[in-house]
Amino acid sequence: MSAIDQPVVEETFDALLERLRPRLKQILYRYQIPADDAEDILQEALLATVLKWERIKNPEAWLIVTLKNRCLIYWRKRRGNLCTAMDVGVLEGLSEPEAPPQERQHLRWDLDTMIESLPSRHRDLLRMRYVLGHSSSEVAERLGYCTSSVRKLASRCLARLSEQIDLDKLPE
């Protein structure tokens, strides 16, 4: 019997898996699949291969393409889950209507009045830090304080302001 007449010996599933193991790991690494999820994705691809084993003409190519597709599906699901993972309470808070401009003007006027009642060094610090957006080190340099002193002083200023606020008068 010649080599042409000999029947083709098909590779067993176990032999294919052993031969492709390094390549399958490389695919999972390339798609940056976390180790916890990589095993599950590989098992899904292997199960699909086993279920269709008799109908597959090129098992190696079929398994590799199936694994790549499972990796793509994994990342599509993850992106979708990020969008739906947003807390409903946060979304509702973001969708609440804003106060009318007149009400905001009154609140701003009240806040300005409270700030004016503070000592001048506190007023300067708050304006530089929170209105003008200077960093603690910039405020410290301009007002002649240590950076750590600016943080402490800002905390004291905010504490004084919060003491002045009558919580019953604030809009809900």
Backbone bond lengths (Angstrom), bond angles and torsions (degrees), N, CA, C in turn:
res aa  C-N    CA-C-N  psi(-1)  N-CA   C-N-CA  omega(-1)  CA-C   N-CA-C  phi
1 M - - - 1.433 - - 1.532 107.67 -
2 S 1.311 116.57 130.85 1.456 120.65 -178.88 1.526 110.03 -84.93
3 A 1.327 115.06 171.33 1.452 120.65 -178.84 1.528 110.84 -64.29
4 I 1.324 115.87 -28.62 1.454 119.89 179.94 1.522 110.36 -71.63
5 D 1.321 117.10 -35.86 1.453 121.34 -176.63 1.525 112.94 -79.16
6 Q 1.313 118.13 -14.60 1.463 120.23 -177.75 1.529 109.92 -70.87
7 P 1.335 116.56 140.99 1.459 119.29 179.02 1.532 110.35 -68.74
8 V 1.324 115.53 145.74 1.455 120.91 179.38 1.519 108.13 -76.00
9 V 1.322 115.52 125.86 1.451 120.78 178.92 1.522 107.41 -88.85
10 E 1.333 115.28 118.50 1.448 119.17 -179.50 1.518 109.83 -79.47
11 E 1.306 115.06 143.92 1.459 122.21 179.27 1.533 108.69 -72.28
12 T 1.303 115.78 137.98 1.465 118.88 177.81 1.526 109.28 -75.45
13 F 1.315 114.88 161.36 1.460 120.44 -179.81 1.524 110.76 -61.43
14 D 1.337 116.41 -43.09 1.469 120.09 180.00 1.520 111.63 -62.17
15 A 1.320 117.02 -41.32 1.469 120.67 179.70 1.528 110.23 -65.74
16 L 1.336 116.33 -41.17 1.460 119.93 178.29 1.522 110.41 -62.00
17 L 1.318 116.05 -45.37 1.457 120.65 -179.07 1.527 110.97 -62.17
18 E 1.300 117.39 -43.12 1.468 121.25 179.99 1.529 110.82 -64.29
19 R 1.333 116.29 -40.20 1.454 120.57 -179.11 1.531 111.72 -69.99
20 L 1.337 118.09 -34.74 1.460 122.04 -175.82 1.525 114.23 -93.05
21 R 1.319 117.52 -5.40 1.470 120.68 -175.47 1.540 113.26 -49.37
22 P 1.340 120.84 -49.13 1.470 119.85 179.92 1.538 112.45 -62.93
23 R 1.308 116.22 -38.37 1.480 119.63 -179.55 1.528 110.65 -68.64
24 L 1.334 117.75 -38.66 1.462 121.43 178.99 1.527 110.49 -65.06
25 K 1.337 116.28 -40.82 1.465 120.25 176.79 1.523 110.65 -62.95
26 Q 1.331 115.87 -39.48 1.460 121.14 179.49 1.529 110.92 -63.50
27 I 1.314 117.53 -39.96 1.467 121.40 178.57 1.521 110.08 -63.95
28 L 1.323 116.97 -45.62 1.467 120.42 179.52 1.529 110.43 -62.97
29 Y 1.303 117.00 -37.95 1.465 120.94 178.06 1.528 110.84 -67.11
30 R 1.331 116.32 -43.66 1.464 121.10 -178.38 1.530 111.43 -62.91
31 Y 1.323 116.68 -36.10 1.460 120.71 178.14 1.536 112.18 -84.03
32 Q 1.317 116.80 2.70 1.467 123.67 176.99 1.529 112.10 54.63
33 I 1.308 115.23 45.67 1.460 120.83 177.91 1.524 107.57 -81.48
34 P 1.343 117.98 127.65 1.471 120.05 178.02 1.534 110.76 -59.79
35 A 1.330 116.07 147.78 1.470 121.40 -175.39 1.524 111.93 -56.33
36 D 1.336 117.06 -37.77 1.464 119.94 -179.17 1.521 111.77 -63.21
37 D 1.321 117.25 -34.62 1.454 121.39 -177.08 1.521 112.49 -93.16
38 A 1.318 117.82 -20.95 1.463 121.64 -176.59 1.522 111.38 -60.66
39 E 1.310 116.60 -41.95 1.464 119.55 -179.21 1.523 110.98 -63.38
40 D 1.319 117.13 -41.18 1.465 120.45 179.42 1.524 111.47 -64.81
41 I 1.312 116.71 -42.93 1.464 120.59 -179.67 1.522 110.45 -65.03
42 L 1.324 116.02 -41.74 1.464 119.59 178.37 1.528 110.65 -64.01
43 Q 1.324 117.23 -40.80 1.471 119.96 178.30 1.525 111.69 -63.88
44 E 1.325 117.29 -38.11 1.465 120.12 176.96 1.524 110.49 -61.99
45 A 1.323 116.98 -44.28 1.464 120.91 179.92 1.523 111.00 -65.80
46 L 1.325 116.66 -40.68 1.466 120.15 179.37 1.522 110.96 -66.89
47 L 1.308 117.27 -39.89 1.466 120.77 179.03 1.522 110.61 -63.66
48 A 1.332 116.65 -43.31 1.462 119.77 177.44 1.527 110.75 -61.89
49 T 1.322 116.95 -36.49 1.462 121.04 178.52 1.519 110.95 -67.53
50 V 1.318 116.97 -44.64 1.473 120.70 -179.79 1.522 110.46 -62.54
51 L 1.319 116.85 -41.76 1.462 120.35 -177.67 1.531 112.13 -65.52
52 K 1.310 118.16 -28.81 1.464 121.41 -178.67 1.525 112.51 -110.00
53 W 1.301 118.10 14.03 1.464 123.70 -172.95 1.522 112.58 -51.40
54 E 1.306 117.53 -43.01 1.473 121.11 -175.43 1.527 112.18 -68.96
55 R 1.308 117.83 -27.23 1.471 121.57 -176.09 1.520 113.41 -96.09
56 I 1.318 118.01 -7.97 1.464 121.33 -176.45 1.521 109.65 -82.99
57 K 1.351 115.28 129.79 1.465 119.74 179.46 1.520 111.78 -86.47
58 N 1.327 117.03 -36.42 1.461 120.97 -179.94 1.531 107.48 -127.96
59 P 1.334 117.31 87.84 1.465 120.33 -175.22 1.521 114.50 -58.55
60 E 1.319 117.61 -36.51 1.464 120.25 -178.97 1.522 110.71 -62.13
61 A 1.332 116.50 -53.10 1.462 120.81 -179.49 1.527 110.47 -62.64
62 W 1.329 116.23 -39.86 1.472 120.27 -177.73 1.529 110.59 -64.09
63 L 1.310 117.11 -43.90 1.462 121.07 -179.20 1.534 110.93 -65.77
64 I 1.318 117.33 -42.42 1.463 120.86 -179.15 1.529 110.65 -64.57
65 V 1.323 117.28 -45.89 1.460 120.51 179.45 1.531 110.60 -65.59
66 T 1.312 117.50 -39.65 1.463 121.21 178.33 1.527 110.75 -62.35
67 L 1.326 117.44 -43.16 1.458 120.89 178.88 1.534 110.79 -64.27
68 K 1.317 117.62 -42.43 1.467 120.63 178.00 1.529 110.46 -61.69
69 N 1.328 116.30 -43.06 1.467 119.62 178.75 1.523 111.38 -63.19
70 R 1.322 117.31 -40.26 1.476 120.57 178.36 1.531 110.43 -63.98
71 C 1.325 117.27 -36.35 1.477 120.76 177.25 1.523 110.59 -65.08
72 L 1.319 116.81 -43.02 1.464 120.61 178.10 1.524 111.07 -63.09
73 I 1.317 116.95 -43.37 1.463 121.34 178.63 1.519 110.18 -62.09
74 Y 1.328 116.61 -39.81 1.462 121.08 178.46 1.520 110.45 -57.01
75 W 1.349 118.19 -48.80 1.460 120.75 -177.07 1.521 111.59 -70.88
76 R 1.325 118.47 -32.49 1.466 119.79 175.91 1.518 110.80 -64.30
77 K 1.319 117.03 -41.94 1.467 120.87 177.96 1.516 110.57 -64.82
78 R 1.332 117.31 -40.85 1.466 120.27 179.95 1.520 111.34 -62.46
79 R 1.337 116.62 -42.20 1.470 119.57 177.67 1.518 110.31 -63.01
80 G 1.320 118.22 -40.73 1.451 121.79 178.45 1.509 112.04 -65.61
81 N 1.335 116.40 -37.85 1.466 119.99 -179.94 1.512 111.54 -68.27
82 L 1.328 118.67 -31.63 1.461 121.26 178.29 1.520 110.78 -63.81
83 C 1.334 116.12 -36.68 1.466 119.70 179.46 1.516 111.47 -70.45
84 T 1.315 117.85 -35.96 1.465 120.42 -177.70 1.519 112.41 -89.19
85 A 1.344 117.18 -7.96 1.463 119.76 -177.75 1.524 112.67 -79.81
86 M 1.314 117.84 -7.92 1.466 120.85 -179.43 1.521 109.09 -62.40
87 D 1.290 116.18 132.96 1.458 122.78 -179.00 1.527 109.84 -63.37
88 V 1.327 117.05 132.02 1.452 122.04 -178.96 1.527 110.26 -61.35
89 G 1.318 117.42 -38.85 1.461 121.07 178.75 1.516 111.88 -60.59
90 V 1.331 116.86 -39.37 1.459 120.75 178.73 1.531 109.83 -66.14
91 L 1.335 116.09 -43.67 1.459 119.65 179.99 1.526 111.36 -63.54
92 E 1.335 116.58 -41.05 1.462 119.73 178.22 1.523 110.75 -64.62
93 G 1.326 116.47 -39.20 1.457 120.06 177.95 1.517 111.93 -63.41
94 L 1.331 116.23 -36.99 1.459 120.11 178.75 1.528 112.11 -72.00
95 S 1.320 116.48 -25.87 1.457 119.52 -176.18 1.521 113.22 -91.53
96 E 1.331 117.61 -1.97 1.454 119.81 179.47 1.518 109.59 -64.90
97 P 1.327 116.71 144.14 1.462 119.42 -179.75 1.528 111.22 -67.35
98 E 1.302 115.35 148.67 1.456 120.41 178.45 1.518 109.49 -80.81
99 A 1.311 114.56 156.97 1.464 119.68 175.70 1.526 108.42 -67.04
100 P 1.329 116.78 147.57 1.464 118.85 178.29 1.527 110.41 -62.04
101 P 1.322 117.34 154.90 1.474 120.60 -176.82 1.529 113.02 -55.69
102 Q 1.333 117.19 -36.53 1.463 119.57 -179.21 1.523 110.74 -63.98
103 E 1.327 116.92 -41.16 1.470 120.48 179.01 1.523 110.72 -65.91
104 R 1.326 116.30 -40.05 1.468 119.75 177.98 1.523 110.57 -64.53
105 Q 1.341 117.23 -35.99 1.464 120.13 178.08 1.529 110.54 -64.44
106 H 1.338 116.02 -39.81 1.459 119.23 178.43 1.528 110.85 -65.06
107 L 1.324 116.67 -42.21 1.471 120.14 178.26 1.524 110.17 -63.56
108 R 1.322 116.16 -41.17 1.462 120.45 -179.78 1.540 110.10 -64.34
109 W 1.333 116.30 -41.81 1.458 120.90 178.50 1.526 110.38 -62.58
110 D 1.367 116.54 -43.42 1.465 120.48 178.34 1.527 110.85 -61.96
111 L 1.318 116.55 -42.31 1.459 120.41 179.60 1.523 110.63 -65.22
112 D 1.319 117.04 -44.24 1.470 120.12 178.05 1.532 110.76 -60.36
113 T 1.326 117.13 -40.36 1.467 121.39 178.87 1.518 110.76 -62.53
114 M 1.327 116.70 -43.23 1.469 120.38 179.05 1.523 110.82 -65.14
115 I 1.327 116.38 -41.02 1.465 120.08 -179.94 1.535 109.75 -64.48
116 E 1.329 117.21 -39.12 1.467 120.61 179.48 1.525 111.89 -63.58
117 S 1.333 116.91 -23.38 1.462 118.97 179.95 1.531 112.17 -79.39
118 L 1.325 117.10 -9.26 1.470 121.16 178.45 1.522 110.05 -80.67
119 P 1.334 117.75 159.00 1.469 120.46 173.85 1.532 110.25 -59.68
120 S 1.318 116.48 154.81 1.468 121.02 -174.30 1.532 112.57 -59.63
121 R 1.324 118.44 -38.91 1.472 119.56 -179.56 1.524 110.52 -64.49
122 H 1.346 118.12 -33.61 1.462 121.18 177.10 1.528 110.25 -70.94
123 R 1.344 115.97 -42.46 1.469 119.73 178.55 1.525 110.24 -59.84
124 D 1.330 116.02 -46.59 1.468 120.00 -178.97 1.524 111.01 -60.88
125 L 1.312 115.52 -43.93 1.459 119.97 -179.27 1.527 110.66 -62.06
126 L 1.323 117.82 -48.19 1.461 120.78 -178.88 1.526 111.85 -62.41
127 R 1.311 116.68 -42.67 1.471 119.31 179.94 1.535 111.11 -64.76
128 M 1.328 115.76 -44.76 1.463 118.52 -179.16 1.527 111.22 -65.59
129 R 1.302 115.19 -42.87 1.463 120.19 -174.47 1.533 112.47 -74.92
130 Y 1.336 117.76 -46.92 1.457 120.33 -169.95 1.526 114.50 -106.56
131 V 1.323 118.36 -23.44 1.456 119.59 178.15 1.529 109.97 -92.88
132 L 1.313 116.19 -48.80 1.463 120.72 -178.37 1.525 112.63 -85.56
133 G 1.340 116.86 -16.62 1.464 120.86 174.99 1.513 115.39 78.07
134 H 1.328 118.08 24.45 1.464 120.43 177.86 1.534 109.94 -72.68
135 S 1.314 115.83 151.23 1.459 120.52 176.66 1.530 109.23 -76.35
136 S 1.326 115.24 166.28 1.467 119.91 178.58 1.523 111.40 -58.71
137 S 1.318 116.26 -39.54 1.471 118.70 -178.90 1.533 111.67 -68.57
138 E 1.338 117.44 -35.82 1.466 119.96 177.69 1.531 110.77 -67.47
139 V 1.332 116.29 -42.48 1.461 120.42 178.60 1.525 109.48 -62.72
140 A 1.330 116.48 -44.13 1.462 120.93 -179.84 1.521 110.64 -60.06
141 E 1.305 116.83 -42.94 1.463 120.72 -179.13 1.535 111.39 -64.32
142 R 1.335 116.56 -43.72 1.471 120.09 -176.65 1.527 113.00 -73.80
143 L 1.346 116.22 -33.23 1.469 118.79 -177.75 1.529 112.93 -97.73
144 G 1.333 117.39 -5.15 1.455 120.96 177.26 1.514 114.13 79.94
145 Y 1.322 117.73 32.33 1.465 122.57 178.37 1.520 110.08 -111.71
146 C 1.341 115.58 167.95 1.470 121.43 168.27 1.533 107.13 -78.35
147 T 1.322 116.76 153.59 1.463 120.22 178.93 1.524 111.06 -58.86
148 S 1.324 117.32 -43.00 1.469 120.15 179.82 1.527 111.12 -65.32
149 S 1.328 117.31 -31.77 1.464 121.08 177.66 1.520 110.96 -67.14
150 V 1.319 116.84 -35.25 1.463 120.38 179.28 1.521 110.02 -62.67
151 R 1.322 116.93 -43.69 1.469 120.26 179.37 1.517 110.87 -62.61
152 K 1.317 116.78 -44.58 1.467 120.68 -180.00 1.525 111.02 -64.74
153 L 1.325 116.25 -44.20 1.455 120.59 -179.44 1.528 110.73 -65.12
154 A 1.318 117.49 -40.45 1.469 121.12 177.65 1.526 109.92 -61.93
155 S 1.327 116.90 -40.74 1.473 120.16 177.57 1.520 110.81 -62.23
156 R 1.326 116.67 -42.18 1.468 120.17 178.76 1.524 111.22 -64.99
157 C 1.315 116.77 -41.65 1.469 120.58 178.99 1.518 110.66 -60.92
158 L 1.315 116.32 -46.64 1.463 120.24 -179.94 1.518 111.02 -65.59
159 A 1.326 116.74 -34.47 1.467 119.87 177.03 1.522 110.31 -65.17
160 R 1.332 117.45 -41.74 1.471 120.95 177.94 1.520 110.90 -63.28
161 L 1.327 116.20 -41.55 1.461 119.22 178.48 1.524 111.10 -63.49
162 S 1.318 116.39 -42.43 1.465 119.20 -178.96 1.522 111.42 -66.76
163 E 1.322 117.23 -29.44 1.469 120.03 175.46 1.524 110.97 -67.05
164 Q 1.331 116.65 -33.23 1.462 121.20 -178.60 1.527 112.84 -76.61
165 I 1.313 116.71 -22.04 1.467 120.41 -176.20 1.518 109.32 -75.52
166 D 1.315 114.88 129.37 1.467 120.55 175.70 1.534 105.38 -94.85
167 L 1.320 116.88 107.10 1.451 121.80 -174.70 1.524 113.25 -61.78
168 D 1.338 117.80 -24.87 1.455 120.17 -179.78 1.534 111.65 -70.47
169 K 1.333 117.25 -23.77 1.466 120.44 -177.18 1.513 112.75 -88.38
170 L 1.340 118.11 -11.74 1.443 120.65 -178.05 1.523 110.47 -72.97
171 P 1.352 118.29 141.16 1.464 120.41 176.23 1.514 109.94 -70.45
172 E 1.310 115.53 150.05 1.470 119.62 -178.62 1.501 110.46 -90.16
